[in-house]
Amino acid sequence: MAETHVAQPELPNFVMMLADRFGAHAFLERNSWFEGAVFSLIAIAAITILAVIASRRASIVPGRLQVVVELFVGGVDKFVCGILGPKGRALTPFIGTLFVYILAMNIMSLVPFMKSPTSSWSTTLALSLSVFVYLQYTALRQLGLLGYADHMLGRPRGIVAATVLLPVFMFFLHSIGELIRPISLSLRLRSNIWGDDMLLAVLAGFGLKGAPLFLFNMFLVLIAAVVQACVFSLLTTIYFALVLTHEEA
């Protein structure tokens, strides 16, 4: 008996509509990353325009947009430094940008004919790998090669250092943990956003009968979008803390 493949529910977006219009639907099926890349670039463009507008109108007496931006930057800086200490201020731009970027992508499904890029694993995996690479780079720069090796070996000291098997075992555990983190980060974000977007598509299929539930779920999706951006940023900060705290030990 031949298998029947049921397409998953999905709200229409302009990339999908253009592909259907010009007969490029097969291309989207073969290159599932393409939609995510397009909407990721749109999110980048929107954030860039907002940042330019906010910075150009900066003044001693701040306007509403400047006040919001300054409060956000101050809040992120306080959050990061509260976990990493004063030296964590150097990571405020990275973690703050990460939060804004993820939040913008998460809420794009609430805009008509748009799609959340973070519902695609290719997008969330790219984000997680960026965190992974920057984490390793920062750790090597802050700790040095010997300090980084000391961290990976579990910081053996005294009688523990004489036990060769334990540092080797700790190195194996740390290596596995470092490699698993990008996968867990990406899957957590992708699964939550994908589930929310699919539920919106299912409720939209009910028509007017499901309108109240659809609108209510949009509110829940907005909350989930903020929460997931916070979780991703929080875990990223914790990962940095697990490495950089060795510098002060």
C-alpha positions, 0 to 999 in steps of 0.5 A: 500500500502506498504511503500518503503524506499529509502536509503540515498546517501552515499559514500562507506567506508571501514567499510560498505564494510567489513560489506557487505563482512562478512554479517554484514550489518544488524548489522550496520543497528541496531547499527548506532553508530558503524561506527561513533565510528570506524572513531572517534577512527581513528581520535583520533589515527591520532591526537595522532600520529601527536602530538607525532611527533611534541613534540618529534622533539621540538627544540629551532630552530623549524621545520615546523611542530613545527612552525605550532603547536606553531602558532595554540596553540598561536592562540587558547590561544589568542582566548580563553583569548580574550573572557574569560580573563587571567583565560581562559588559563586553558581552552585552552587545552580543547577548542583547542583539541575540535577544532582539533578533530572536524576538523579531523572528519569533513574532513574524508569524503574527504579521500577515503573509510572514513566517517565523524563521525560528520555526525552521531548524536551519535557522535555530541551528545557525543561531546556536552554532554562532553562540557555540563559536563565539563562546569558544573564541571568548573562552580561548581569548579570556582564559588562554590556551592553558586555561581553556585546557584546564577548564576542559580537564575539569581543573584537576588539582592536588591528588586529583591531578595525579589521577590521570583517568579522571581528567581524561573522563572530565575532558570527554564529558566537557567535550560532549556537553559543548557539542550537545549545547548547540543541538539542544538550544536549537531544538528547544527554540525551533520546537516551541515556535514551530508548534505555536505556528502550526497551532495558529494555522490549524485554528485559522482553518476553522474560519469565523467559528475559530476566530475568538480562539485564534485571537486568544492564541495570538496573544499566547504566541506573543508571550511565548515568543518573548519567553523563548527569546529570554530562555535562549539568551539566558542559557547563552549567558549561563554557558558563558558563565560556566566557562568564564568564572574559571578566570576568577577562580 
